[in-house]
Structures are given as structure tokens and as C-alpha cells.
Amino acid sequence: MDQKELSDFLRKRREALQPEDVGLPRGRRRRTPGLRREEVAALAVMSPDYYSRLEGGRGPQPSEPMLTAIARALHLTLEERDYLFLLAGHGIPARSTRTDHINPGLLRILDRLEDTPAMVMNRLTETLMQTRAHVAFDGDHSRYTGQGRSAIYRWFAGDDDRARYHPSAWDLHSRTLASMLRSVHAVDGPASRAGALVRTLLGTSEEFRRLWEGHEVGVTHTNVKRFRHPVVGALELHCQILNDSDQQQTLLVFTATPGSESYEKLRLLSVIGNQQLAGEAPAPVHGVPTL
């Protein structure tokens, strides 16, 4: 671990970022060039003291998950992330379907969508990041672990995800998810994480077995999706998709037609998300039960 070079690299990358680059307000009394240390710590979900000691060249060797969080907070490119790992005394992480490193371009877009339900997922439909509005819309995906991180697994092996969709959408959604997994499995092979997921679902879901035997490929979602939210009720949303072919990740953005009932409900969810972030109890609206 090269503490001197690591300290200098972290400081230079922090100072190169502006608050607007990561969706933070600039404020009136900002004297620090770039971000503050405590802002980077908050973005990386770690204590300000830990990050300050690390950047100051006094901290212990950070773990790989900690470095991944710092790389994401500083919007590092893959090359910069690899360099960070080397300075910290770790080998370069493998670049594969498993990577949780998000392209800085996608991060910049996501940072500007805080009031819009949006998320980034990888090829196995594991959520890598959500906006605050998406958490209010679909729950905090960071609570999932293991194969449960995959929306494909949760759809066929559980009930929570399915309850969010209108029953009329279930059949196409099931076929699309099975088709997506088949495509990843064909590329990555049976010894991959995709292969392990297939084996798990073949052993637990009769619906998945039927769809897998049907061998459908190329099935896609419709652009308009119908949801059932436990607080605001029925929602009809448009889903825009941006694919990053280099990182093999996808940005999904959910919007509603301006002036529609679903549009007003999304605005309500944005308010709920802000209240949850502030630790407040959401106020009841038009007799709708609160979260």
C-alpha cells in the first residue's frame, strides 16, 4: 500500500469534482476546491473520520468493497478505479458481468434525476444504484443479498416484486426475464453466476422451468408499464432505457405523461422520498395510507 500516492490521488480526484457533478448543492460559503471530505464520505457511505484518515495518509489498508465505494463516490473511470486498487495494495479487479463499478457518465445522469425514479442495473438485473425517488417507488434494493440481488431471482422465487406489477403484465414480464437470463447464460456459460441462477430457479420455480424449456430469446418489455404501488395505487409509467455496452449496464428511467394521474402520483412519491430522507413521517394525502 502506497499511502503517500494514495493520499495524493484521492485528494486530486476529490478536488476535481464539483458539487453539481454529484447532485449536491454548492452553497454560499464553499471555500474548498471541489468536494469536501465529508461529502465524499457521505457519497461512499462511510464515516468522515475514516475517509479523512485515508486521504491524509494515516488510515489502515481499505478493503476492496470500501475502495469500490470510494471509486463510485469520486466518479472514477475504470482505469482510475484500477489504479486506486493498485495504490491500496490490491490486485486489479476483474472486469466481468459481476462488476459493480458504474460508468461516470451514467452516474452524472443519475445524479441529475434525484426527483425521478431511476436505477442502474447489470446484466443479471442486480441493482447497482437507485435515485431517492426510485427507493420511494420500489423500495431500497440495497437490502438484498446473494442471488436475491437479481430481479430475475426475486420475480420467480418470491412474491414482493410481482405484487408491484399489474397482473396483466405478469406473463410478458416473466417471459422477458427468462429470455434475458438465457442470453446472459449463453454468453457466460453454465459455470458462471448466470448458470448458478438458472440452476437455482430450475429447482424452485415451475413457471421458470416451463419458460426455460420454451427456449424463447429476444423477448422485450413494452415501453409503457403498469404498476401497483402500496401507497399511491395504480401507476402507468413510461420506461426509458440507456445501455452502456462497455460496462454492460443499463440505466432505467420511469416517467409519466405530464398532467396525468400517474404524473401527480410520482410527484407525491418524490415528496415521500424527501420526507423519508429527512426522517419525517410522510403526511397523509387524500386519505391515502402513509408508508
N, C-alpha and C positions, 0 to 999 in steps of 0.2 A: 504493500500500500504506500503510494507516494503522497504523503499528506500535504506537502508544500504545493505540488502541482494540482492536486485535487482541490485544495482550498482556492487557488487562483482561478481554476477553471469554473468552479461553482460561482465565485464572485463575478467573474466576467459575464457568464451567461445570465446571472440574475440582473446585473446592471443593464444588459442589452434588451431586457424585456420591459415594456411599458404596461401600466395597469390596464389600459384599453386592450392590450394584446391578449389578456387572460380574463376579460369580462369584469374587471374591478374598477370602481370609481377612482378618479385621480385625487380628488380632494383639493383643498386650498393650500395646505401647509406642507406640501411634499418637497422635501429638500434632497432626499436620497435619489441618486440617479437610478432609474429603473424601478424594480420592485424592492420592497423592504424584505428583510429576512423572515419576519413573522408572516408575511403574505405568502412567501414560498412554502413555509412550514404548513400553513393552513391548506394550501392547494395540494400539498403532498400528504395531508392528514397525519402529521407528526408534531411533536412538541416543538415550540420555538427554540427552547434551550438546546434540544438535540441538534436541530439544524444549525444553530449559531455555532455550537462547538465544532460541528463537522466542517463548516465553511471556514471557521477560524483556525483549523488545523489542529484541534485539540480532541476531536472525537474518536471513539473506537471505530474499528472497521465496520462499515454498514453492511447489512445483509443484502442479498440480491433483491428481495421484494422491496426493501427500503430504497435501493438505487432505482428500481423501476418506477416507484412513486415520485422520486425526485426528477427523474428524466421526463416524466409526464408533466409535472408541475412547471418545469422550465421549458417545455415545448421543444425538447431536443429532437434532432433528426436521428435516424438510425445510426449514422456514422458517429454522431456526437454521443449517443447512448452507449455505443460500443466502447468509445474512448473513456467515458465515465467509468464503466465497469473495469477497464484495464487499470485506470489510475487507482481504483479502490481495491485492487489486488484480486479481482475475479476474472475468470475467463470470459470471452465474448459470448453472449447468449446466442443460442441457435435461432436462426430466422426461419420460422415454420408457421404452420397454421395456429400453433399454440400462443404465438407472441401476443402480449398484452400491450405492446408499445403502439400508441396511436400516432398517425401521421400528424405533424404540427399543423398542416393545412386544415385537416378535419377538426382539430382542437380549436383553431381560431374560429371556424364556423360555429362550432358547438357553443363556444363562449358567448357568441352574439345571439344565441337562441334561448336564453335563460327563461323567458316567458312563454316558450313554445315547447310542447312535448317532442323531444328529440333524443336519439340514442345512437351509440356506435356499437356494432357487434361484429364478431369474427365469423368465419365460415361455418363454425359449429353452433352458431346462434347464441354465443356467450356474450352477455352484455359487458362492454369494457368501460362505458361511461354513459351517464344519463344527465339530462338537464334537470333542474329542480322541478320544472313543470311536468316532466315525464315521470318523476317519482310520485308526484301527486296524482298523475293519471294512471300509472300502472304499478305503483309500489316500488320499494327500494330493492333493486336486483342484487345489490352487494351482499345481501343476506344469504344468497345461495352458495353452496359449496359442492365440490365434486362434480359428478355428472349433472347434478341439479342446476348447475350454471347454464346448461343448454336449454333453450326454449323448446327444442325438439323433445328432449327428455321430459320436461315438465308437462308438455302437451299430452303425451301418450302415457306417462306414468303417474300423473296427478290430476287434480280437478281444478286447482286455483286458476291456472291460465285459461282453461276452457270456459270457466264461468264469466270471464271478461268479454267473450265474444258472443254475438247474437247467434242462436242455434242455427240459423240459416247459413252461416258462414263456416260451420264446423267441417263439413265434408271437404270443401275446397282447401281449407287451411290444413287439414290432415294430409291430403294428397300432395300439397305443395311442400310441406315439411319433409315428408318421406322422400319426395323427389330431390330436394336439396341435399339431404343426407346421402342419398345414393350417388349423387355427383361427387361429393367430397370423398366418399368411400372409394369410388373408382380411381380417384387420383392418389389418395394417401395409402390405400391398401388395407387389408384386414388386420395388419399388425399395428395400425395407427389408433389414435384416440377415437377417430370416427368408427373404426372397426369394433372397438370395445363398446361404443354406444349402440351400434347395430346389434351386437350380441346381447346386450342388456335388454333392449327393447323387444327383441325376438322372444326373449324368455319371460317378458312381463306383460306384453300388450297384444291381445288377439287382433285388435284393429291394425296395429303396425305390421304384424305378420301378414295379414291379408294384403295390405298395401305394398309391402316389400315383395311379396310373391307376384303382384301385378306388374312390377318392373317398369313403372312409369318414370319418364325423365322429362325435364323441361317444363313441368307444371309450374305456373306462376300465379301469384296473388293478383286480385283485381286492385285497381288504384283507389277505389272507394271501399272503406271498411266500416262495418257496423259493430259497435261495442256496447257493452252494458257495464256502466260504472256504478259501484255500490253507493255513491253519494249523489251524483248528478243524473244518474239514469242513462237512457239511450243516447248514443253518440254516433253520428255519421261523419267520418273523417276521411280526408284525402291523405294518402301516404306517398311522399316524395322520397326517392332513393338516390343516393350518391355513392357510387362504388369506387374504392381505392384499390386498383388492381395490384399495385406494388405491395401493399400491406395485407391484401386480401381481407379487407374490412369494408363494412357498409354503414353509411350514415342514413338513418331513417328519420324523417321529419313529418309530424302529424299536424295537419291544418284543417280548418273548417271554412265553409263558404261564409264570407262576411255578411252579417245581418241574419244568419240562420240561427235556429235554436241551439244547434251544436256549437256555434261560434260563441254564443253567450255562456254556454256551459264551460267551454275551455277557459274563458276569462275568469269564471268562478274558480276553476281548478287552479289557475295561476295565483289567485288571492289565497286559496287554501295552502298552496305550497309556500308562499311567503310567510304566512302565519305559522306554519309548522317550523320553518327555519328560525323564526324569531321566538319559538317556544310558546306561542299563544294558542289558546283554544279557538278553533275555527268558529266563526259566528254562523248560526243557522240562517239559511236564505230560503224564503218562500216555503217554509215548512219542510225543507229537505233535511234529513238527519245528518249530523256532522260526523266526521271521521273520529 
